[in-house]
Amino acid sequence: MKKLITAAVTFAMIVSMCACSSSSSAAPESSAQTETASETETGEETASETGEETAEETETETEFDESDPAAYIISYDVNDYVTLGEYKGLTYTLQATEYTEEELADIHNQYAQSMSSYEQITDRAVAEGDTINLDYSGVLAGETEPFQDGTATGDYLEIGSGSIIDGFESGLIGVMPGETVELELTFPEDYLNEEYAGKDVVFTVTVNYIEGELIVPEFDDELVALLSMYGYFDSTLSTVEEFDAYMNTQLASSVDDTQKTELIEELIEQCTFTDEYPQGVYDRYINNFTSYYEQYAAYYGMELEDLLSTMGYDMESFMTDANDYAEAAVKEDIAAYAVFTAEGYDADKFYKEEGLSYLSLWGIESLEVAEEAYPQVMLKAAVSYSKGLDILKEYGTGVEATETETESVVSE
């Protein structure tokens, strides 16, 4: 359950960030503001004491200012929270970044299959074993309106399957597509729904067509353009060549994300973290986690606890996972930003000089456009985080996958 929830929230945070890459852990929402040690005159208030106070405030807060600098690691002296481990020479697993011709052919076939349809036969009568598309409406004896669940439009039925009461399917044998017939039938005495058991009923049925062979379209420029029009891709594609290039780009991006995940996880193992985390950052991830599921529950008209109950989950376990998620996410932010600063970069300066080169990868055309939609501090944090991962990759060493790793990838 924990892996499922964490994966879902991670994905939601990435999407909500600004359509940014999956290598960015920066997220838009957080909870209560926090005081830092530098804001206290006496210096006696510890981060843990601040954390307890903030946690209490979080329970009553219903909104969070996502532009609050305290919610992002770039607002802190990262060295107060970590002793950075060796970040040069970490290893990541080498993987193919382009599909083979055979793999591309399989992908073409999968997309073509997704656009396949069955032949619609209309020039012969219905026969035993046919699957037909039909509309029907059933009215019980003595009634004038169709009974509940007694109507359907565009439904499918295999003739001879015995899935409907006796006489229904056999009564359609010999009927031509486009023809409407009335079937005077009787529900069996032992019918599952006792309300209808033994009652007479008249079904008015129209056979629309007989389902023929599955027609799989050729994967060509026309199909690529159609898929693109239907929103299958986040870019406009019009040729098979463009499709193949797009798929290779997506693969390379996915591999890069996976390798950077390996690197940051390896780095975290080599870092020494303090017992206390920047409270605002921690709160943001707790808020992200809980807000995601609160919104998910609201979509279905449920309270969070009711949703968790349907998942066989309780609030205590949920909050345990929320804290585990927040702790892991904060460590990742700290480690990446520590690398960023260790290389002499400044978040403000880097954002001004290089920010657009990162944001453009996420579909953003200018800093002005980005800042109209998202707080600047959030964007700075996302860009700094991504640069930190890039640094790890630049200094990293690619190694061939072990036999076990290879088998794992294949099985997935």
Residue, then its C-alpha position, 0 to 999 in steps of 0.5 A: m500500500k505504501k509504495l502505491i500511495t507514494a508513487a501516486v503522490t509523487f506523480a501528482m506532485i510532478v504534474s502539479m509542479c508545472a508539467c515538469s520532468s519526473s526528475s523534479s521533486a519540487a511541489p507547489e503546496s505546503s502547510a503552515q509557515t515555520e520559524t527558523a533558528s535565525e529568526t529567534e533572538t535568543g536562539e534557544e528555540t530548537a527546530s524540533e520545538t518549532g516542528e511541534e508548534t507547526a504540526e499543531e497549526t497544521e491540524t487547523e490550517t485549511e490553506f497554505d501559501e505555496s509562495d512561502p519561501a520557508a516551504y523550499i530548501i533553497s531558503y535555508d542554509v542546507n549545510d545546517y541539515v546535512t554533511l554531504g557525502e562523496y557525490k562524484g563518481l557515483t554509479y548508475t545503470l547503463q540502459a539503451t536510450e533508443y528502441t530497436e527496429e523490432e521494438l518500434a514495430d511492436i510499439h507501432n502495432q500496439y498503437a494501431q491496435s488501440m485504434s482498431s475496430y470491428e467490421q459492421i456487417t449489415d447485409r445478412a441476417v443474424a445467425e447463431g454464434d453472431t455477436i450483434n450490436l443492438d438497442y432494446s427496451g423492455v416493458l412488463a405486462g400491464e405497464t407502459e414504461p420500460f422497467q428499471d435496467g430494462t433498456a440499453t443502447g448500443d449494447y453487445l450480445e452473443i447469440g447463443s450465449g444464454s445471457i438473457i432470458d429464454g427466447f430473447e436470443s433465439g428470437l433475433i435469429g433471422v433478423m436483418p440489421g436495421e430491423t426492429v422486432e417485438l419479443e413477447l417473453t416471460f421471465p422464469e419463475d426462479y428469476l434472480n430478481e423476484e420482482y420480475a419472476g414469472k412476469d410477462v414482458v415485451f422487448t422491443v429490439t433493434v439490431n444495429y449490426i453484426e460484429g465482423e472481423l477486427i480491423v487493425p489500421e495500418f500504422d502510417d502517417e495518417l494514423v499518427a496524425l489521428l493519434s496526435m489529434y486525439g491527444y495521445f502525445d504531448s507534441t503534435l506529430s504527423t509522420v511515422e518518422e516524427f513518431d519514432a523520434y518522439m518515442n526515442t526521446q521519451l525513452a531517453s528521458s525515462v532512462d535519464d530519470t531512472q539513472k538520476t534516481e539511482l544516483i540521488e538514492e546512492l548519495i542519500e545513503q552516503c550523507t549524514f543528516t541531522d535529526e531535524y529537517p527544515q520544518g516548512v519543507y517537511d510540512r509542504y510534503i505532508n500537505n501534498f500527500t494529504s491534499y492529494y488524497e483529500q481531493y481524490a476522496a472529494y472527487y467521489g463525494m467522500e471524506l478522506e477517512d471513508l476513502l481510506s476505509t474502502m482501501g482497507y486503510d486507517m488514518e494512523s497508517f496513512m499518516t505514517d506513510a505521509n511522514d515516511y514520504a515527507e522524510a524521504a522527499v526532504k532528504e532528497d531535496i536536501a541532498a540535491y541542493a547540497v550538491f548544487t551549492a557545493e559546486g558554487y551555484d547560487a539559486d537566484k543567479f542560476y535561475k536568472e541565467e539558466g532557469l529558462s533552459y530547464l523550464s523550456l524542457w517542461g513546455i514553458e516558453s519564458l520566465e514571465v509565463a512561468e511566474e504568472a502561473y507559479p511562485q518564483v521560489m517554487l520555480k527556483a527550487a525546481v530548477s536548482y533541484s534539477k541542476g543538482l541531479d544533472i551534476l550527479k549525472e555529469y560526475g557519475t559513472g555508468v555501469e553495465a546492468t547485472e544479470t539480476e537487474t537485466e532480468s528485473v527490467v525484462s520482467e517489468 
